[in-house]
């Protein structure tokens, strides 16, 4: 990725925000809680770029986003980005838990059900409609808030492509051209505040 492309990403408002995140800092790998059913998605998708979408099952906007995430994943796979994966975390509130099965009508992506006290939302350090992106080493490298996660825009795809190419603040031995891209990231990207 050239410095001009990185500057363009910056100008387009691609954000790697971490303001207000206390449960997980940039470049950290979260500990999977023992009381959650299923495998740790970061271990399951080790060696791949992983997008974690934080959603609520009662929200029609979330259902549509889930459908569009699957389309984006398929689009990226068809363009050679086969090691980009996505999962959904359904919030732990009563309405979300009741409507968890609704996702099956909109997407085939894996949906993890959060607990009543929102253990996974807290673990991943985000809010409803946020996308959290992890690099191939399982390190948190980006958080796209709702205004940037809306899939009618290209922010999410651009962020996934950049991270797939090794553009990150974090050091990951599995990324291509790690040292060059890390220097470029530090020179061109400035974390923006939420909202």
Secondary structure, 3 states (H helix, E strand, C coil): CCHHHHHHHHHCCCCCCCCCCCCCCCCCCCCCCCCCCCCCHHHHCCCCEEEEEEECCCCHHHHHHHHHHHHHHHHHHHCCCCCEEEEEEECCCHHHHHCHHHHHHHCCCEEEECCCCCHHHHHHCCCCCCEEEECCCCCEEEEECHHHHCCCCCHHHHHHHHHHCCCCCCCCCCCCCHHHHHHHHHHHCCCCCCC
